[in-house]
Amino acid sequence: MDIELRWLTIFDEIYKTGSVTQAAENLELSQPSVSLGLAKLRKYFNDPLFVRTSRGMEPTPHAAELIGPIRQALTLLHTAVRHRVVFDAARSERTFRIAMTDISQVILLPQLMNHLKRVAPALRVEVMHIGAGIAAELEAGAADLAIGFIPQLEAGFYQQQLFRQQLLCVVRRDHPRIGDTLTLERFVAEAHIVVSLSGTGHWIVDKVLEDRQIHRRIVLRVPSFLGIGRLVASTDLIVIVPGRFAQLLEQSEGVKALAPPIELPAFAVKQHWHERYHHDEGNRWLRATVSELFADHTGALLRQ
């Protein structure tokens, strides 16, 4: 038989008051409930614990030995129950580690850092790449959040959709053979850049093209999107990138974004975190901040 916390509370109150009736009143319990709790304790400790005398319920020698450890245990338990870590973002100097793609660094990070400067000036952010070990890093607390298209985190992790991304083709603005639209024939004929980077949904392109038996002429593979705008603006190459990044490149580089000549499915950019840190106050604040800044608020919180 396992001992229950309320039984220990009953024990302490009877010890203090010398009365089952008074203990019940103080604990706001019925007298039968207190009597039942005392009976359970007597059975557990194989001792009467309290006996009736002219002065009320007096503890037995065994009860007198128990009261010290029981009160110490109750104090520790009550302290633990009352203890709740409060995260004060305005004063915290915590370092948050966020795994994200380099596209997210370009698109999301400036807005996040400007927001933190206003509301949490002492906070620090460490950006990590999304690699094969991201699941273990989230579980171990080496990363607080992972943001991106990360199918390997679909099971066993909490997740929240932030927004959906369409894939667009980007070419230089004055491309000699591509105008305002991109035909399938021209798409196949031109040379392509492929960015080999996890967290960006680019395997979707390969799958669709393979299913349609469409073959790109890939002449360059790069491990990062950083610098891709300048590269495309200076060559006749085509690259397929997420829509928000394509729009940013149009504003900053001499390129134009065009719809692909075949339908490519959109993909969801989500924030992911491990169950161990679901109730961590700092992690909760960070997730709420990311959601407030970037979510389209059509995606509910999920755990699979």
C-alpha positions as CSV (number, residue, x, y, z in Angstrom):
1,M,0.0,0.0,0.0
2,D,1.4,3.4,-1.0
3,I,1.1,6.3,1.4
4,E,-0.7,9.4,0.3
5,L,0.3,13.0,0.9
6,R,-3.1,13.8,2.4
7,W,-2.7,11.1,5.0
8,L,0.6,12.7,6.2
9,T,-1.2,16.1,6.4
10,I,-3.9,14.5,8.5
11,F,-1.2,12.9,10.7
12,D,0.4,16.3,11.2
13,E,-2.8,18.1,12.0
14,I,-4.0,15.5,14.5
15,Y,-0.6,15.7,16.2
16,K,-0.9,19.5,16.4
17,T,-4.5,19.7,17.6
18,G,-4.9,16.4,19.5
19,S,-8.4,16.1,17.9
20,V,-9.8,14.4,14.9
21,T,-12.7,16.8,14.8
22,Q,-10.4,19.9,15.0
23,A,-8.1,18.4,12.4
24,A,-11.0,17.9,10.0
25,E,-12.2,21.5,10.5
26,N,-8.7,22.9,10.0
27,L,-8.2,20.9,6.8
28,E,-11.7,21.6,5.6
29,L,-12.4,17.8,5.4
30,S,-15.2,15.7,6.7
31,Q,-14.6,14.0,10.0
32,P,-15.1,10.5,8.4
33,S,-12.5,11.4,5.8
34,V,-10.0,12.3,8.5
35,S,-10.9,9.1,10.5
36,L,-10.4,7.0,7.4
37,G,-7.0,8.6,6.7
38,L,-5.9,7.9,10.3
39,A,-7.1,4.3,9.9
40,K,-5.0,3.9,6.7
41,L,-2.0,5.4,8.5
42,R,-2.4,3.0,11.5
43,K,-2.5,0.0,9.1
44,Y,0.5,1.3,7.2
45,F,2.7,1.9,10.2
46,N,1.2,-1.1,12.2
47,D,0.7,1.2,15.2
48,P,-2.2,3.1,16.8
49,L,-0.3,6.4,16.4
50,F,-2.8,8.3,18.5
51,V,-4.8,7.2,21.6
52,R,-7.6,8.9,23.4
53,T,-6.8,10.4,26.8
54,S,-8.3,13.0,29.1
55,R,-6.2,15.6,27.3
56,G,-7.3,14.5,23.8
57,M,-5.6,12.3,21.2
58,E,-2.1,11.7,22.4
59,P,0.7,10.4,20.1
60,T,2.2,7.0,20.7
61,P,6.0,6.8,21.0
62,H,6.2,5.6,17.4
63,A,4.1,8.7,16.3
64,A,6.5,10.9,18.2
65,E,9.4,9.4,16.3
66,L,7.6,9.9,13.0
67,I,6.5,13.6,13.4
68,G,9.9,15.0,12.6
69,P,10.5,13.2,9.3
70,I,6.9,13.7,8.3
71,R,7.0,17.4,8.8
72,Q,10.3,17.6,7.0
73,A,8.8,15.7,4.1
74,L,5.7,18.0,4.1
75,T,7.8,21.1,4.1
76,L,9.8,19.9,1.1
77,L,6.7,18.9,-0.8
78,H,4.9,22.2,-0.1
79,T,8.0,24.1,-1.1
80,A,8.2,22.1,-4.4
81,V,4.5,22.7,-5.1
82,R,4.8,26.4,-4.5
83,H,8.0,26.7,-6.5
84,R,7.4,27.9,-10.0
85,V,10.1,29.4,-12.1
86,V,9.0,32.7,-13.5
87,F,10.7,33.8,-16.7
88,D,11.2,37.6,-16.8
89,A,12.1,38.3,-20.4
90,A,12.9,41.9,-19.7
91,R,15.6,41.0,-17.3
92,S,16.7,37.6,-18.4
93,E,20.3,37.0,-19.7
94,R,19.5,33.5,-21.0
95,T,20.9,32.3,-24.3
96,F,18.4,30.7,-26.6
97,R,19.7,28.2,-29.2
98,I,17.5,28.1,-32.3
99,A,18.2,25.7,-35.2
100,M,17.1,27.2,-38.5
101,T,18.0,27.3,-42.2
102,D,20.0,30.1,-43.7
103,I,16.8,31.3,-45.4
104,S,15.2,31.7,-42.0
105,Q,18.3,33.5,-40.8
106,V,17.8,36.0,-43.7
107,I,14.0,36.3,-43.5
108,L,13.1,35.8,-39.8
109,L,16.1,36.6,-37.7
110,P,16.3,40.3,-38.3
111,Q,12.7,40.8,-37.2
112,L,13.2,38.5,-34.2
113,M,16.3,40.3,-33.1
114,N,14.7,43.8,-33.4
115,H,11.8,42.6,-31.3
116,L,14.1,41.1,-28.7
117,K,16.1,44.4,-28.5
118,R,12.8,46.1,-27.5
119,V,11.3,43.6,-25.0
120,A,14.3,41.5,-23.8
121,P,17.5,43.5,-24.4
122,A,19.7,41.1,-22.3
123,L,18.7,37.9,-24.1
124,R,21.2,36.3,-26.4
125,V,20.5,34.0,-29.4
126,E,22.7,31.3,-30.8
127,V,21.8,30.0,-34.3
128,M,22.4,26.4,-35.2
129,H,22.2,24.6,-38.5
130,I,19.5,22.0,-38.9
131,G,21.4,18.7,-39.3
132,A,20.9,15.0,-39.0
133,G,21.2,15.2,-35.2
134,I,18.5,17.9,-34.6
135,A,16.2,15.4,-32.9
136,A,18.8,14.5,-30.3
137,E,19.8,18.1,-29.9
138,L,16.3,19.2,-29.1
139,E,15.8,16.2,-26.6
140,A,19.1,17.1,-24.9
141,G,18.3,20.8,-24.6
142,A,21.3,21.6,-26.9
143,A,18.7,23.4,-29.1
144,D,15.6,25.1,-27.7
145,L,13.7,25.3,-31.0
146,A,14.0,24.2,-34.5
147,I,12.3,26.3,-37.2
148,G,11.9,25.1,-40.8
149,F,10.5,22.3,-42.9
150,I,11.8,19.3,-40.9
151,P,9.8,16.1,-41.7
152,Q,12.1,14.0,-39.4
153,L,10.5,15.9,-36.5
154,E,6.9,15.2,-37.4
155,A,6.7,12.3,-34.9
156,G,7.4,12.6,-31.2
157,F,7.8,16.3,-31.0
158,Y,5.5,19.3,-30.3
159,Q,5.1,21.5,-33.4
160,Q,3.3,24.6,-34.5
161,Q,2.8,25.7,-38.1
162,L,4.0,29.2,-38.7
163,F,3.3,29.7,-42.4
164,R,3.2,27.9,-45.7
165,Q,5.7,28.4,-48.4
166,Q,5.3,28.2,-52.2
167,L,8.3,27.4,-54.3
168,L,9.3,29.9,-57.0
169,C,11.8,30.0,-59.8
170,V,14.3,32.8,-59.7
171,V,16.3,34.1,-62.7
172,R,18.2,37.3,-63.5
173,R,15.9,40.2,-64.4
174,D,17.4,40.7,-67.9
175,H,17.6,37.0,-68.7
176,P,18.1,36.8,-72.5
177,R,15.7,33.9,-73.0
178,I,13.1,34.1,-70.2
179,G,10.6,36.9,-70.0
180,D,7.6,37.3,-67.6
181,T,6.7,33.6,-67.8
182,L,8.7,30.4,-67.7
183,T,7.6,27.6,-70.0
184,L,8.3,23.9,-69.3
185,E,10.4,23.8,-72.5
186,R,12.6,26.7,-71.4
187,F,12.7,25.3,-67.8
188,V,14.2,22.0,-69.2
189,A,16.5,23.7,-71.6
190,E,18.2,26.1,-69.2
191,A,20.9,25.3,-66.7
192,H,20.0,25.0,-63.0
193,I,21.4,25.5,-59.5
194,V,20.4,23.2,-56.8
195,V,20.8,24.0,-53.1
196,S,21.4,20.9,-51.1
197,L,20.2,22.0,-47.7
198,S,17.9,20.3,-45.2
199,G,14.9,22.2,-43.8
200,T,13.9,23.9,-47.1
201,G,11.6,21.4,-48.8
202,H,13.8,21.0,-51.9
203,W,13.4,17.2,-52.0
204,I,9.7,18.0,-52.9
205,V,11.0,19.4,-56.3
206,D,13.1,16.3,-57.0
207,K,10.1,14.0,-56.2
208,V,7.6,15.9,-58.4
209,L,10.1,16.1,-61.3
210,E,10.9,12.4,-61.0
211,D,7.2,11.5,-61.0
212,R,6.6,13.7,-64.1
213,Q,9.8,12.3,-65.7
214,I,11.1,15.9,-66.1
215,H,14.9,16.2,-66.0
216,R,16.7,19.4,-65.0
217,R,20.1,20.2,-66.4
218,I,21.9,20.8,-63.1
219,V,25.3,22.4,-63.5
220,L,25.9,23.7,-60.0
221,R,25.1,22.4,-56.5
222,V,25.7,24.6,-53.5
223,P,25.3,23.9,-49.7
224,S,23.7,27.2,-48.9
225,F,21.3,29.9,-50.1
226,L,23.6,32.7,-48.9
227,G,24.9,34.5,-51.9
228,I,22.5,32.8,-54.3
229,G,20.9,36.0,-55.3
230,R,24.1,37.6,-56.5
231,L,25.0,34.3,-58.3
232,V,21.7,34.2,-60.2
233,A,21.8,37.9,-61.0
234,S,25.3,37.4,-62.6
235,T,24.5,34.3,-64.7
236,D,21.8,32.7,-66.8
237,L,21.1,30.0,-64.2
238,I,17.7,29.1,-62.7
239,V,17.2,28.3,-59.0
240,I,14.1,27.2,-57.2
241,V,13.7,28.8,-53.8
242,P,10.9,29.3,-51.1
243,G,8.6,32.1,-52.0
244,R,9.4,34.5,-49.2
245,F,13.1,34.3,-50.0
246,A,12.3,34.8,-53.7
247,Q,10.5,38.0,-52.9
248,L,13.3,39.2,-50.7
249,L,15.8,38.6,-53.6
250,E,13.6,40.6,-56.0
251,Q,13.9,43.6,-53.7
252,S,17.7,43.3,-53.1
253,E,19.1,41.7,-56.2
254,G,18.7,42.1,-60.0
255,V,16.5,39.0,-60.2
256,K,12.8,38.2,-60.9
257,A,10.7,35.5,-59.3
258,L,8.5,33.4,-61.6
259,A,5.9,30.6,-61.1
260,P,7.4,27.2,-62.0
261,P,6.0,25.7,-65.2
262,I,4.7,22.7,-63.2
263,E,2.7,22.7,-60.0
264,L,4.9,22.2,-57.0
265,P,3.2,21.6,-53.6
266,A,3.5,24.1,-50.8
267,F,5.2,23.1,-47.6
268,A,4.7,24.2,-44.0
269,V,7.4,26.0,-42.0
270,K,6.9,25.0,-38.3
271,Q,8.6,25.5,-35.0
272,H,9.4,22.3,-33.2
273,W,10.4,21.5,-29.6
274,H,10.8,18.5,-27.3
275,E,8.3,17.3,-24.7
276,R,10.9,17.7,-22.0
277,Y,10.8,21.5,-22.4
278,H,7.1,21.9,-23.2
279,H,6.5,23.5,-19.8
280,D,9.8,25.4,-19.4
281,E,8.8,29.0,-18.9
282,G,11.6,30.4,-21.0
283,N,10.9,28.0,-23.8
284,R,7.2,28.8,-23.7
285,W,8.0,32.5,-23.9
286,L,10.2,32.0,-26.9
287,R,7.7,29.9,-28.7
288,A,4.9,32.4,-28.0
289,T,7.2,35.2,-29.3
290,V,8.0,33.3,-32.5
291,S,4.3,32.6,-33.0
292,E,3.3,36.2,-32.4
293,L,5.9,37.5,-34.9
294,F,5.6,34.9,-37.7
295,A,2.6,32.6,-37.5
296,D,-0.3,33.1,-39.8
297,H,-2.4,31.6,-37.0
298,T,-4.0,28.9,-39.1
299,G,-2.0,26.1,-37.7
300,A,-2.8,24.6,-34.4
301,L,-0.4,23.2,-31.8
302,L,0.2,19.5,-32.5
303,R,2.0,16.6,-31.0
304,Q,2.4,13.4,-33.0
